[in-house]
Amino acid sequence: MTTERAMTTTKRLPAPQDAAQYQLGDIMLVRGEGIRAWDAEGREFLDCVSGTFNLLLGHNHPEVMAAVREQTERLVFASSSFQTEPTNRVVQELAAISPPNLTRINLRSSSGSTANEGAIKMAQLHTGRRDVIVPFRAHLGQSLATASLNGTTKMRAPFPHRYPGSLHVPGPYCFRCFYRQTPESCGMLCVDRIEDFITYASSGSVACVVIEPISGAGGNIVPPDGYLQELRRFCDDREIVLIFDEIQTGLGRTGQMFAADHFGVQPHMMTLAKGLTGSGLPMAAILTEERMAGWDRSLHSFTYGSHTLSAAAALATLEIVQRPGFLENVRASGDVLLDRLRDLQKDNPVIGDVRGVGLMIGVELVEPDGTKAVARAHAYQRSLQDHGILTRVSEHGDGSTIELRPPLILTPADAHTVADRFGEALEAVA
């Protein structure tokens, strides 16, 4: 390249949408504080998806930011080959608050995808088996392996070479039951029939089941009472490792520290990410039983795993979510929002179902014949945005459930505001 051409090239500054490899969003956010964010034109939004479900304590939580700034003055980064005070403290805190059988913590991942992948590796190494059972609609991640295991064809289809050994089974989606049953009389077929899938559709070598206790991207699907207990029994009987993906449900989202606590079931392993650092720094954790401790750490390790600054943020977050009254506020605000949304459902037949636990809520829209109202969901999401409420549509935009995961600092008064705007947005598209 000549000097003249190099100078010409460096002078050109393309528009962001012309330079980005992917489609950019419509809104440029410039500031965030608590549950609110503002765009470049000064419009205010209530962020009811907590960024990407990861801002557990909202935007720029002052105590988290202070912890990060303080750590910045001392040590920004250390390889996970070394110990640091914040990473050691996070390991200790997670071991202390997790279900009693989960005694070992692996912090060497930085995302939910790699945490889930690491948990699967551990299960395979421990059992000597290969297959992974995943419910329909589940989302395990975006790496090539976890994308191969995801429970929606959309996320697998574009890639010709996929990780083998996935076994997809119907999940506990009572509103649209695969077996056309009701929870009162189904006999928990969505657990019982997994045996048939193993017998006729697997390799015969099943290592683990990976399940979100409440399916997040799949449509905020809350399992019926007893489902997770029955699944645990099913796994125990076959020496299959049960992994709870608590990347969305963990650390207070359900009003309990973990969804495992809410449902009263102890998994054999658990994965955490997203909200672990409170206000948006990357960190993930794999929690295991004692029997899976002690593997070669080089088998699953990433440069930014156990990042020192993220650990400082996580430590502050874990202290905040354990304060008296924190989880009670999540439950109270969630109850207000669920009740108000269910009131809206009575007068709006387009709302087919309102379901959730704590501040993990979904509003499923339906056509008059009961089928999914995907186009209506997108129109409603746009209307909500026009009314200052940020939400998402389930199944990566292919579903009909409006997803709500506001920061856990949402108050009951905020919940009323969100519900008021839901009603206004609904009227606008009626």
N, C-alpha and C positions, 0 to 999 in steps of 0.2 A: 504494500500500500504506500503510495507516495505521501510526502508530508502534506501537500496541498489537499489530497483526498481525506487524509486522516483529520485535518482541521475542519473540513467541510462536514464530515460525519459527526464529529463531536459537537458541532454547533446545533445539530438537529435535536430537538427535544420533543418526542412524539407525545400525543395526548395519552393519558393513562389507559383509556380503553383500547387504544391502538397498540400499546406496548404490552399490556397484560395478556397472558396466554389463556386466561379464562374470562368468563363474563363477570364484569364488575357489578356490584349492587347499585341501586339507584340513589342511595342516600350517603352523604359523606358526614360521618360523625366527627365532631371536633372536641367534645367535652363530655365527661360523665361524672356523676356524683350520686352515690347511693343508688336508689332504684331508677334514677332519671338519667337520660342522655340528651344531648342537644346536637342538632346538625348545623351545617355551615350557614344556614339561613336563619338560625336562631329558634327553630321549632323545637319544642320540648316533647320528649317521648317517655312514657313509662315502660321500662325495659322488662317486659314480662317473659323474656326468654333468657335473662341473665347472660347477655352476650351470646355465647353458644352453650348455654346451660352451665357455664363454668364460674360465673361471678356469684358465688354463694353468698358473699357479703356485699354484693353490689359493686358499683364502679368506685375505684379509688378509695377503698375503706381506709380512713386515716391511720388506724393502728397498724394495719398491714403495711401500708406505705412507709410508715415510720420504721417498722422493723426491717424493711428492705433497705431503706436509706442507712440505717445504723449498720447493717451487715455490709453494705457497700464500702463503708469506711474501713472495715477490718479485712475482709477477704471476699472477693466477688465469686471466685470459682476455685474449686479443688476437684481433682479427679476422684471418681468414686472408689479408686484404689486406696484413698486416704480417708481417715475419719475427720469429721468436723463437728463442732459442738451442735450446730442446728440440725444436721442430719441425724446425729445420734439421738437428739431429743425427740425428733419426729418418730424415729423407730420406737423409742420407749413409749411415747404417747399413744401411738397407734396400737401397740401391743397391749396397752393398759385399757383402752376403750373398746377394743374389738370383742366379738363374741368369745367366750372363755376358751374354746377349743383352738382358736387361731392365735398362735403364740410366736410366729416368725414373720418378719417383715422384709420384703425385698423392695428397695427404692431405686433400682438401677434402670428403670424405664422413665420416659418423660411424657408419655401419652397413653390414652386409654387403649389405643390399638396395640401398642407394644406391650402394655400390661396384660391384656387378654392373651396375646400371643405367648408371652412368657408363662402365664398360668397353664396354658395348654401344653407347652413344652414340659413343664414340671409334672403335669399329670401323666403325660406319655412316658417320661423317664421313670416315674414312680411305678406305674402299672405295667410297663412294657407293652402297652397296646397302642392303637393308632387312631381310631375313629373319634369324631367329635359330634355330639348330638346338639343341635341348635333348633329352637322353635322357629316356625314360620314368622316372618316380619322382624326377626331380631336383627340388631345391628351390633356387630362385634368390633368393627373398625374399618380403616381405609388402607392398611397395608395389603400387600398382595395376598398374604395368607388369610388375614381376617376378612378381607373383601370376598375371598372364595367361600368363606364360611357364613357370610351374612345370609339372613333368611329371606331376602328378596331377590328375585331374578335380575331386577334392574341393576343391582350393584355388582352382579357377577358376569352378566352377559357380554360386556364389551371386551373381556380379557380371554384370549384363547387358551392360555396355559394356566390352569387354576390348581390351587393346593388340593390334593385328593383327600378323601376320608371324611367328608362332611355327610351328616345324616340329618336331614331336615324333617321335623315332625310338627303336627298341629299344636299350636299353643293354647293357653287357657283363655280364649277370646270369647267369653260367654255371649256378648251382644251379637256376634256372628259365629256361633259355634260350628266348627267344622263337621261335627257329628249330628248337628241339628237337634241337640238336647238342651235341657235346662239344668242349672246348677243343682236344683232340688232333686232331680231324678237321674242324672247322667252317670252316676257311679264312677265319676272321675275317669271317663274314657280317655281323656287327653294324656293321662299317665299310663293307664292300663294298656292302651294300644301301642305304646312305644315298644313293647315286647315284640309285636308283629313287625315293626319297622326294623328292629335289630335282627330278627330271624330271617327276614326276606329281602332287606334292602341295604344291610351293612356288610362290612367285611367279616363280621363275627368277632372283631377285636375292638371293643369300644373302651376308650380311655376315660372320657369325661362328658358331662353335660354342662354347657355354658348357657346360663339364663339370666336375663335381667329380672329381678323380682317383680318389677313393674316395667313392662315393655315401653321404652321411651319413644324412639323414632317410629316404632311399630304402631303407635296410636294410643299411647298412655293406657295400656291394657292392664287392668288390675286383676290378678287371679282370684278365683273364688276361695272362700275359707277352706282350708284343708289341702289345697292343691300342692303347695310347696312342701308340706309335711309328707304328703303321699309321694312326692317326687324324691324327697330325701330317703324315704323307706325303700323306694324302687332302686335307687342308686346303691344303698347299703347292701341290699340283697344280692347285687351283682358286682360288688366291689368296683363300682364306677365312681369317679371323683365328681362331686357336685360343686361347680364353680358359680358363685353369685357375682355377676357383673354389676357392681354397685357404683359404676362411674357416674350415673345420673341420680341414683336413689340414695347414695351414701352421705354421711356427715350432716344429717338433719333434714334432708329434703322431705322425708315423710312425716316429720314431727317426732321421730325417734332417731337415735344416732345413726342407725342403719336400718334398711328395710328388713334385714334379717331379724332385728329386734321387733319391728312392727308385726311381722308374721310369726314370730316365735320359732324360727327355724335356724339352725346353725349349719351353714354350708361347710364343705371341706376346705374350700379356698374362697377368697374374695379379691376382687380387683377394685381399685379406686383411682380416680384421676380428676378431671374437670375442676370440681369445687375444692380440691384439697388445699389450694393456696389462697382461696378466698376471693381474690380480686384479679385473677387472670394470669399468673405465672405458671409455666409448665412443670408438672410433677405428677408422677403416678406411683402406685404402690401395689404390690401383690402380697396378700396375707395368706399364710398357710398353716396347716397343722404341723405339729412337731415332727411327725413322721416324714415330712417332705423337706426338712431342713438339711443343709450341708452339701448342696450340689456345687459343682465347679462354677465360680462366679463368672468366668469368661463365656459361659454358655448363653448368657442373655445380659448384655451390657451395652449401654449407649453413652456417648460422650456427655450428653446433657442429662443423663439420669442422675438423680439425687443432687441436682444443681444447688449450690450453696445459697444463692439468693432465694430460690424457690423454697428451700427448706426453712429459711427465716420467715417467709410469708406463711408457710404451712404451720409453723409453730404458733405464730400469732393467731391464725385461723382456728387451730384446734383449741386454743385457750378460750377464744370467744364463744365457740359453739357449745362449750361445756359450762358456760356461765349459767347460774340460776335464772330461769325465766326464758332463756333463749328458745329452747324447743317448745315451751308452752306457747310462745308467741307464734311460732310456725303453725302449731295446731289450731290456735284461735283464728289466725288470719286465713288459714286454709278452710276452716269451717265456714267463715263468713263468705268467702268467695264461692265455695261449692253451693251453699244454700242460695245465694243470690242467683247463680247461674241456673240452678234447678228451678228457681221461680221463673226465670226467663223461658225455660223449656216448656212450662205449662201453657204459655200463650203463643209459642212459636214452634209449630210442628216440624220446621226444618231442623230443629235440634233433636236428634234421635237419642242421644245419650250424653250425660254429664258424669264423668267418673274421675276418681282421683283419691289420693291420700296426702294429707299435709298440703304442701305447696307444689305438688306434682299433679297437674290437672289437665284433662282433655275434654273437649267439647266436640262430639262427632255429629256432623251434619248429614242429613239423609234426603233423598228425593222422595216424592210422595209415595212411590212404590217400595220404599225402604232401602233401595240400593244406595251406594255411596254417592255423595254429592260433591265430587271433586272440584268441579268448576265453581260451585257455590262457595266451597271452602276458600278457594283462592280469591273470589270476589269479596268475601267477608274479611279475609286477612287484609286485603287492600283497604277496605273500609275502616277496619280497626286502626290501621296505620294512619289513615287520614284523621282519625279521632285521637291520635297520639298514643296508641298502644302497639307495641312491637310483639308479634307472635310468630309462630311457624305452622306450616301444614305438615302433617305426619307423612311417613313413608317417603321422605325426601321429596315432598311435593306431589306424590302420586296418591296420597290418602285423602281422607275427608275429615280428619280430626284436627281442630285447632289446638295447638300445644301451648300450655302455659307453665312456665317454670320461673316465676319471679324470684328475685333475690330473697333470701330468708329473713331479711330485715324488714320486709313488707309488714306494715301494721294493719290491724283490722280497718282503720279509717282508709288506708290506701286501698285495701281490698274492696271497700264500698265504691271508691272512685273508679277502680278498674271495672267493676260490675256495671256501674252507671254507663260508662263509655261503651261497654259491650252492648247494652241495650240500645244506645244511640246508633252505634254502627250497624246493628241488625236492622233497625228501622230504615236506615239509609239505603240498604240494598234490598229491602222487602219488595 
